[in-house]
Structure formats: C-alpha cells, structure tokens
Amino acid sequence: MERAFQIITGRLLRYYRENYRHPNGKVGLSIRELSRLNSARIQEIRAENGVRLNQKSICSTSRISDIENGQDSMEDYVIECLASVYARKYLYKEIYWLNLKKDIQAIVDEMTRMEKEGLARLNRQLRSQYQKLSHYLVYGEMLEILSAVLTYLNERVLPKAELQRKMEALLPTGMLELDSLLLYMKSEYHRKMGQPGVTLAEIECALGNQRDFLSLELRFKAYMDHYQVDLAKKTLQMIRELATYASSPYLQFIYHNHQALIYENSCSTQAVGELQACRKLLESGRLNGCLHVQGRYYHNLGMHFYAHHQYANALSMLQKALKWSPDLVLQAFPYVMDCAERLELPLAQCRQLLEWVDFVHMSGFKLEYAKYFRLKYSYDTIGRKEALLLEKFLVENILPFLDSGLLTYALFYRQLLILSPLTRHMQYVLQFHEM
C-alpha cells in the first residue's frame, strides 16, 4: 500500500472522529470512546474476518492513534471497523489508486490550459469512474474533492465550508499533485472570503522544491501577499521557463497579467505594456476556450485606471470584470463604490451598484466594506448622527483588518475624511493619517 494512501486514510478517519455527531448533539469522539464501540456492524466485520466476537474494543487506543497518523500497517478489517462507525466502507485496490493518481495529474495538467471543455470532460469521467465507489473511504472523498475542484475551476463556485475543512484536514498527504490542488483550493477559498491565503511555510511543507505551474502560482501569490516583489518576479520568470509555456496561451496570459499586477503595485508605467500583451492574447482568439481570463483582464485594467485616478474608466472596466467573473466582487466592490462616489453618481445609481454583492457568501473585511456602503446608502440624507454611526463602523469593523497596502488603507482614510465635516472629528482623522 502506498504511503500517501495510508496518510489520507488516517487523516480522514481522524477528521470523522473529531467531527462525529452524537445523538445528543455532542460533537467529537475521543480515541478511547472510539476504541470501545462495538456495533452490530463491527461484530459482522469481525465474523467475516475470523476475529474473536467477544473482543471488547476495535483495537488499542495507541493503534488508532498510529492509524490516524498514517503509521500503522493498516490491517484491512481494523480500518473497515473504524470506517463503519462513520457509515463508510473500506477497500484498497491498487488499480483504483493508480487511476485516481492519473486523474489528479490530469486536473493539474488541465490547469495549465484552463479550457472549459477539458475541465467538463474530466468532471464527467470522474463521476462515471468513481460513482460506484462513493461509499468507500478515500475514493468517495476524492470524488467529492476533485469534483469540487473542477466545479470551482469551471464555475468559480466555492465548496461548502464543511468540505473545505475536510480538504484542509488532509494536508499534507505526501502526494505532491494532490497537495498542490488542496493548497490551491485553500488559497482560493480563503482569498474569496477576504482572508489570507496559504503561507510560504505551508507551501514549503507540502510541496518542497516542486516547480510546476500550480506550485509556482501558489508561491507567486504568497510572495505578493507579503510584498516580496523581487521573489514574485523570480517566480514569474520560472513560469516563463516552463516547457509548456510557449505552447500555452493561458500561461502566457497569466505571466503578463501577473507582471501587470507587480508593476501596478509599484506605480510603474510598464503595467501598460503588460496589459496590452494580455489584450493581444485575448484578441488573437487563442484564449477563446479559456475560462475567467476576460474577467481577470478587465479587473487589472480597472485597477490600473483607478491607480491613475481615471475613475470613469475604472468603474466601467470593473463592472465589465464583474459581468465576466462575478466571483471578483470581493476584490472589486470597494473600488467600484469609491469610483461611484468620486464621480458623484446619483443616489439611486449607487444603490443599484450594491446589487452586485452577495452578502450571504462573502466574508472578511471587504464584506465589511460592502456592509458599510449598504448602511451608507440606506440613508436618504446623512447628518451628524448617521455620520457618527458610519465612522464607528469604519473604525470597529474595517480598521482592525487593514494591511499596509496603499489602496486598501486609502479607501478607509478617504471615508473618514468625507465624514469628518459632519462628525467634527478632524483631529481623529489626522491621527489615522499619521499611522
């Protein structure tokens, strides 16, 4: 049995034990409680395997601990007993495992192309291959996880929180391709929720010196999160040196799009050239089958216009980005509203912009910005009372989560400044200006 299969089996058993729901509502089983369970199904499994029926425990607590840590020899009947507690079956067949590894590699490879038809075909294949194994530990979970990855890649729909927790509980598995996918989903999930993505330490722990596109993409985002621009540039150069780069218009688009992001953050005029390269790729038709590239392009172009105070153009491009990729609302929305205010759009038009926001499926400090603007535009007029409430919301709900990025802090500061004539707290505003 391959080591990665052992690790995944153990991690899943631990996840199910820690999240086991008792009839009285209590959550979690201790290892001791688990070892003493003796259901009718466990007795059946023992009988089928010629094991003593009067045995008082599934196995020792130390053995359960070893299994959960992937350090046991994984005797089939013991794993089957443990899996049965969570209404799961257990089976290890090398051919199934080898096929699963091939499918994981196929998804990683497809992510260098991001073609809609290719991703949809993989999803269909997965469902037909593993549907009969959906009740079996590891195979059922892998079907669920890989389907969630493909759904996200295709439709930008995030997995449910419970499935996301299960994915994160598996890391690291020791299988580089699977760990790349799990880290990618962790990064995307938390970013979409307005939270930090994966750390460099997590990437190094799971992937080591892996240098394929997906691991490099993860590193690039982690470097940018920490304003390590030189390392981000080196990572982009590694993407450009990949063997598949010359034949992949998608990788070329990612390279130029990320370069534009770097130059924009450093206020360099070179961003224009990179955005033009992105536009040429789009106009060439070579990206026609690729997903989400138009939304990324318009978002970056909108942020370029925003950084150069061209607010009408910025608003237009950001709205185009949201039409192509509604999932970008978390990143784009605060800037959309700021553009609207700078352009002094009518109240009704500003309220209409709020319809972009899915308040139920957003979180993080940018959701707080969305709530702030929703509160602000719920007032027909703003007097001192309303201004004080808005100021309180900014300071308590948004300020604690701001990073040192110039744009994110400028949004906060500008709103304080707008409110200051009504709140009469100019000294308060100046205090933040000095931070």
C-alpha positions as MATLAB code, in Angstrom:
seq = 'MERAFQIITGRLLRYYRENYRHPNGKVGLSIRELSRLNSARIQEIRAENGVRLNQKSICSTSRISDIENGQDSMEDYVIECLASVYARKYLYKEIYWLNLKKDIQAIVDEMTRMEKEGLARLNRQLRSQYQKLSHYLVYGEMLEILSAVLTYLNERVLPKAELQRKMEALLPTGMLELDSLLLYMKSEYHRKMGQPGVTLAEIECALGNQRDFLSLELRFKAYMDHYQVDLAKKTLQMIRELATYASSPYLQFIYHNHQALIYENSCSTQAVGELQACRKLLESGRLNGCLHVQGRYYHNLGMHFYAHHQYANALSMLQKALKWSPDLVLQAFPYVMDCAERLELPLAQCRQLLEWVDFVHMSGFKLEYAKYFRLKYSYDTIGRKEALLLEKFLVENILPFLDSGLLTYALFYRQLLILSPLTRHMQYVLQFHEM';
ca = [
       0.000    0.000    0.000;
       1.366    3.400   -0.987;
       2.296    5.755    1.837;
       0.058    8.586    0.570;
      -2.975    6.271    0.676;
      -2.166    5.396    4.299;
      -1.835    9.066    5.236;
      -5.108   10.050    3.532;
      -6.939    7.122    5.162;
      -5.641    8.096    8.597;
      -6.394   11.805    8.159;
      -9.949   11.068    7.035;
     -10.557    8.750    9.992;
      -9.285   11.448   12.351;
     -11.446   14.089   10.661;
     -14.562   11.928   11.009;
     -13.766   11.084   14.629;
     -13.252   14.719   15.592;
     -16.459   15.748   13.810;
     -18.596   12.770   14.858;
     -22.045   13.927   15.912;
     -23.683   12.091   18.832;
     -27.481   11.715   19.080;
     -27.463   14.252   21.948;
     -25.765   16.863   19.738;
     -22.285   16.494   21.223;
     -19.542   16.696   18.599;
     -16.405   14.560   18.588;
     -15.267   11.152   19.793;
     -12.208   10.614   21.934;
      -9.871    7.830   20.830;
     -10.829    5.897   23.968;
     -14.551    6.239   23.189;
     -13.943    5.089   19.629;
     -11.914    2.048   20.674;
     -14.774    0.818   22.907;
     -17.514    0.970   20.281;
     -18.931   -2.445   19.425;
     -21.815   -2.084   16.975;
     -23.580   -4.929   15.179;
     -21.729   -3.953   12.003;
     -18.367   -4.182   13.789;
     -19.358   -7.675   15.005;
     -20.234   -8.633   11.412;
     -16.864   -7.416   10.146;
     -15.106   -9.404   12.863;
     -17.058  -12.544   11.960;
     -16.257  -12.092    8.260;
     -12.552  -11.848    9.127;
     -12.459  -14.683   11.688;
     -11.763  -12.367   14.637;
     -12.964  -13.086   18.197;
     -16.501  -11.743   18.663;
     -16.136  -11.232   22.432;
     -13.365   -8.673   21.946;
     -14.218   -5.540   23.941;
     -12.610   -2.962   21.673;
     -11.965   -2.383   17.975;
      -8.256   -2.147   18.743;
      -5.994   -0.371   21.219;
      -6.046    3.415   21.564;
      -2.367    3.570   20.583;
      -3.121    1.679   17.379;
      -5.960    4.062   16.487;
      -3.545    6.937   17.049;
      -0.964    5.258   14.774;
      -3.600    4.667   12.077;
      -4.731    8.295   12.178;
      -1.095    9.384   11.841;
      -0.511    7.055    8.875;
       1.982    4.993   10.866;
       0.162    1.640   11.100;
       0.355   -1.372    8.788;
      -3.349   -0.765    8.032;
      -4.862   -4.206    8.649;
      -7.961   -4.160    6.444;
     -10.527   -5.426    8.941;
      -9.463   -2.849   11.587;
      -9.804    0.014    9.080;
     -13.146   -1.422    7.975;
     -14.360   -1.449   11.597;
     -13.269    2.166   12.117;
     -14.788    3.295    8.811;
     -18.106    1.615    9.662;
     -18.509    3.949   12.663;
     -18.886    6.795   10.161;
     -21.082    4.800    7.743;
     -18.155    4.319    5.349;
     -16.860    1.154    3.693;
     -13.204    0.348    3.156;
     -11.385   -1.161    0.203;
      -7.860   -0.847   -1.136;
      -7.194   -1.892   -4.724;
      -4.004   -0.790   -6.389;
      -5.662   -0.316   -9.791;
      -8.223    2.107   -8.313;
      -5.488    4.056   -6.562;
      -3.338    4.260   -9.709;
      -6.326    5.507  -11.723;
      -7.052    8.101   -9.058;
      -3.466    9.380   -9.234;
      -3.751    9.667  -13.029;
      -6.953   11.697  -12.671;
      -5.326   14.041  -10.155;
      -2.401   14.573  -12.536;
      -4.843   15.209  -15.404;
      -6.508   18.016  -13.424;
      -3.141   19.595  -12.572;
      -2.171   19.419  -16.264;
      -5.506   20.915  -17.357;
      -4.883   23.896  -15.077;
      -2.098   24.996  -17.434;
      -4.750   25.357  -20.152;
      -7.981   26.136  -18.251;
     -10.130   25.110  -21.210;
     -13.812   24.770  -20.397;
     -14.387   21.616  -22.419;
     -11.337   19.862  -20.965;
     -12.417   20.567  -17.386;
     -16.017   19.495  -18.090;
     -14.790   16.253  -19.690;
     -12.655   15.440  -16.639;
     -15.626   16.033  -14.339;
     -17.795   13.635  -16.366;
     -15.067   10.994  -16.337;
     -14.615   11.267  -12.582;
     -18.294   10.811  -11.875;
     -18.612    7.775  -14.131;
     -15.448    6.131  -12.773;
     -15.961    6.619   -9.047;
     -19.720    6.822   -8.540;
     -19.847    3.118   -7.624;
     -17.103    3.755   -5.030;
     -18.746    6.796   -3.441;
     -19.446    4.949   -0.153;
     -15.834    3.811    0.218;
     -13.322    5.654    2.370;
     -10.753    7.639    0.338;
     -12.360    7.018   -3.078;
     -15.655    8.676   -2.152;
     -13.901   11.634   -0.570;
     -11.556   12.021   -3.531;
     -14.548   12.046   -5.899;
     -16.142   14.740   -3.752;
     -12.937   16.800   -3.511;
     -11.875   16.544   -7.158;
     -15.412   17.320   -8.330;
     -15.373   20.405   -6.087;
     -12.016   21.465   -7.578;
     -13.330   21.062  -11.131;
     -16.569   22.875  -10.294;
     -14.567   25.768   -8.881;
     -12.248   25.891  -11.887;
     -15.209   25.804  -14.268;
     -17.849   27.886  -12.499;
     -15.951   29.666   -9.688;
     -18.358   28.181   -7.133;
     -16.605   27.596   -3.807;
     -17.070   24.303   -1.936;
     -19.251   24.249    1.155;
     -17.409   25.101    4.382;
     -17.580   21.511    5.693;
     -15.963   20.090    2.564;
     -13.317   22.815    2.661;
     -12.460   21.852    6.254;
     -12.162   18.225    5.173;
      -9.769   19.187    2.362;
      -7.592   21.203    4.707;
      -7.564   18.362    7.250;
      -5.786   16.165    4.686;
      -2.764   18.447    4.214;
      -0.032   17.425    3.643;
      -0.664   13.985    2.108;
       2.803   13.418    0.679;
       1.374   13.276   -2.868;
       2.663   16.477   -4.474;
      -0.013   16.790   -7.160;
      -2.870   16.315   -4.687;
      -1.266   18.669   -2.172;
      -0.953   21.304   -4.914;
      -4.693   21.063   -5.585;
      -5.578   21.142   -1.885;
      -3.349   24.168   -1.269;
      -4.789   25.895   -4.339;
      -8.337   25.392   -3.049;
      -7.340   26.549    0.429;
      -5.760   29.678   -1.037;
      -8.731   30.442   -3.304;
     -11.328   29.731   -0.619;
      -9.781   31.995    1.989;
      -8.983   34.749   -0.509;
     -12.572   34.772   -1.719;
     -13.588   35.080    1.922;
     -11.324   38.106    2.328;
      -8.841   36.200    4.482;
      -5.118   35.433    3.965;
      -4.316   32.633    1.517;
      -1.743   29.922    2.188;
       1.600   30.812    3.727;
       5.035   30.153    2.288;
       5.667   27.795    5.200;
       2.620   25.707    4.231;
       3.750   25.601    0.603;
       7.293   24.537    1.541;
       5.995   21.908    3.986;
       3.676   20.288    1.432;
       5.495   20.862   -1.860;
       9.169   21.311   -1.008;
      11.016   22.383   -4.164;
       8.229   21.430   -6.571;
       8.415   23.760   -9.588;
       5.361   23.050  -11.747;
       2.897   25.782  -12.742;
       0.498   25.274   -9.850;
       3.181   25.359   -7.147;
       4.745   28.453   -8.757;
       1.353   30.166   -8.909;
       0.860   29.477   -5.195;
       4.307   30.878   -4.408;
       3.683   33.988   -6.503;
       0.508   34.826   -4.562;
       2.202   34.181   -1.225;
       5.109   36.481   -2.149;
       2.721   39.218   -3.276;
       0.767   38.883   -0.025;
       3.976   39.692    1.839;
       5.121   42.413   -0.607;
       8.166   40.318   -1.578;
       8.145   41.707   -5.106;
      11.632   40.550   -6.145;
      10.797   36.943   -5.245;
       7.439   37.262   -7.018;
       9.275   38.415  -10.175;
      11.674   35.455   -9.972;
       8.708   33.115   -9.631;
       7.106   34.586  -12.746;
      10.352   34.057  -14.626;
      10.229   30.377  -13.607;
       6.688   30.175  -15.040;
       8.010   31.630  -18.286;
      10.744   28.981  -18.367;
       8.313   26.051  -18.071;
       8.460   23.640  -21.010;
       4.735   24.168  -21.699;
       4.898   27.983  -21.696;
       5.467   28.519  -25.435;
       2.507   26.318  -26.407;
       0.113   27.567  -23.715;
      -1.624   30.914  -24.362;
      -3.143   30.602  -20.883;
       0.282   30.513  -19.195;
       1.362   33.463  -21.328;
      -1.728   35.385  -20.235;
      -1.066   34.575  -16.562;
       2.547   35.717  -16.912;
       1.636   39.120  -18.410;
      -1.361   39.576  -16.106;
       0.782   38.968  -13.020;
       3.528   41.228  -14.376;
       0.930   43.993  -14.746;
      -0.073   43.434  -11.122;
       3.539   43.780   -9.954;
       4.126   46.960  -11.951;
       0.798   48.435  -10.833;
       1.691   47.892   -7.187;
       4.969   49.741   -7.755;
       3.223   52.500   -9.783;
       5.335   51.632  -12.839;
       4.254   52.681  -16.329;
       5.391   49.231  -17.533;
       1.998   47.894  -16.425;
       0.534   49.344  -19.634;
       2.746   47.160  -21.828;
       1.802   44.029  -19.887;
      -1.917   44.841  -20.112;
      -1.523   45.375  -23.860;
       0.085   41.928  -24.120;
      -2.944   40.466  -22.315;
      -5.305   42.266  -24.688;
      -3.431   40.976  -27.756;
      -3.740   37.407  -26.483;
      -7.478   37.896  -25.965;
      -7.928   39.463  -29.405;
      -5.931   36.680  -31.094;
      -8.676   34.175  -30.288;
      -6.171   31.746  -28.753;
      -7.849   32.149  -25.355;
     -11.417   31.658  -26.586;
     -11.816   28.322  -24.814;
     -10.121   29.500  -21.609;
     -12.124   30.328  -18.518;
     -12.072   33.550  -16.485;
      -9.331   35.332  -18.441;
     -11.586   38.196  -19.566;
     -12.655   38.948  -16.000;
      -9.050   38.982  -14.810;
      -8.013   41.294  -17.634;
     -10.795   43.829  -17.048;
     -10.192   43.750  -13.288;
      -6.498   44.515  -13.710;
      -7.258   47.193  -16.300;
      -9.840   48.736  -13.973;
      -7.365   48.821  -11.101;
      -4.790   50.404  -13.429;
      -7.234   53.209  -14.260;
      -8.143   53.539  -10.565;
      -4.498   53.920   -9.529;
      -4.145   56.686  -12.135;
      -7.303   58.495  -10.956;
      -9.277   57.756  -14.137;
     -12.391   56.850  -12.185;
     -14.939   56.718  -15.034;
     -12.744   54.269  -16.960;
     -12.012   52.336  -13.770;
     -15.709   51.960  -12.947;
     -16.509   50.829  -16.491;
     -13.728   48.205  -16.527;
     -14.515   46.897  -13.032;
     -18.171   46.485  -13.990;
     -17.074   44.575  -17.105;
     -14.893   42.381  -14.887;
     -17.875   41.556  -12.687;
     -20.013   40.674  -15.704;
     -17.386   38.199  -16.904;
     -16.406   36.943  -13.440;
     -18.960   37.693  -10.683;
     -16.657   35.973   -8.185;
     -14.330   39.001   -8.395;
     -16.865   41.085   -6.481;
     -14.940   40.712   -3.215;
     -11.791   42.273   -4.691;
     -13.516   44.836   -6.897;
     -16.514   46.079   -4.942;
     -14.906   48.628   -2.578;
     -13.230   50.282   -5.568;
     -16.465   50.231   -7.587;
     -18.200   52.187   -4.821;
     -15.277   54.563   -4.390;
     -15.340   55.327   -8.133;
     -19.091   55.949   -7.947;
     -18.606   58.448   -5.113;
     -15.726   60.230   -6.790;
     -17.860   60.551   -9.933;
     -20.749   61.824   -7.757;
     -23.219   59.358   -9.236;
     -26.868   59.796   -8.169;
     -28.027   58.001   -5.013;
     -30.253   55.605   -6.991;
     -27.331   54.568   -9.202;
     -25.094   53.937   -6.182;
     -27.811   51.806   -4.609;
     -28.076   49.851   -7.836;
     -24.358   49.024   -7.668;
     -24.972   47.303   -4.319;
     -26.937   44.626   -6.177;
     -23.621   43.111   -7.319;
     -22.914   41.959   -3.771;
     -23.863   38.516   -2.495;
     -23.805   39.328    1.216;
     -24.567   35.714    2.189;
     -21.475   34.223    0.545;
     -18.941   36.928    1.346;
     -16.841   37.424    4.448;
     -13.733   39.242    5.605;
     -13.016   42.943    5.784;
     -14.151   43.647    2.215;
     -17.555   42.284    3.144;
     -17.435   44.838    5.944;
     -16.801   47.493    3.287;
     -19.862   46.221    1.433;
     -21.919   46.402    4.635;
     -20.572   49.885    5.243;
     -21.714   51.105    1.830;
     -25.052   49.344    2.236;
     -25.548   51.212    5.519;
     -24.362   54.479    3.996;
     -26.744   54.249    1.050;
     -29.682   53.195    3.191;
     -29.837   56.855    4.299;
     -31.533   59.373    2.036;
     -29.526   62.094    3.759;
     -26.589   61.902    6.158;
     -26.487   64.118    9.227;
     -24.197   64.042   12.259;
     -25.981   61.074   13.860;
     -25.634   58.933   10.720;
     -22.037   60.092   10.157;
     -21.050   59.057   13.689;
     -22.568   55.602   13.149;
     -20.685   55.232    9.877;
     -17.423   56.402   11.453;
     -17.885   53.904   14.293;
     -18.466   51.125   11.747;
     -15.268   52.022    9.862;
     -13.093   52.087   12.960;
     -14.525   48.971   14.614;
     -15.246   46.716   11.635;
     -12.686   47.658    8.977;
      -9.621   49.282   10.536;
      -8.524   46.168   12.534;
      -8.238   44.149    9.319;
      -6.411   46.603    7.072;
      -2.956   45.705    5.811;
      -0.311   48.215    4.807;
      -1.415   48.264    1.159;
      -1.777   51.840   -0.021;
      -5.037   51.316   -1.882;
      -6.880   49.460    0.883;
      -5.825   51.982    3.524;
      -6.627   54.932    1.253;
     -10.225   53.705    0.915;
     -10.640   53.691    4.690;
      -8.979   57.063    5.188;
     -10.997   58.745    2.451;
     -14.279   57.630    4.004;
     -13.206   59.075    7.363;
     -12.287   62.297    5.607;
     -15.682   62.517    3.855;
     -17.478   62.076    7.173;
     -15.269   64.442    9.193;
     -17.168   67.713    8.464;
     -20.258   66.072    9.979;
     -18.577   64.146   12.805;
     -16.324   67.146   13.639;
     -13.501   64.684   14.293;
     -10.775   66.165   12.106;
      -8.161   65.516   14.808;
      -9.295   61.900   14.820;
      -8.811   61.739   11.049;
      -5.347   63.314   11.294;
      -4.384   60.674   13.848;
      -5.051   57.944   11.266;
      -3.262   59.919    8.572;
      -0.075   59.748   10.666;
      -0.239   55.945   11.008;
];
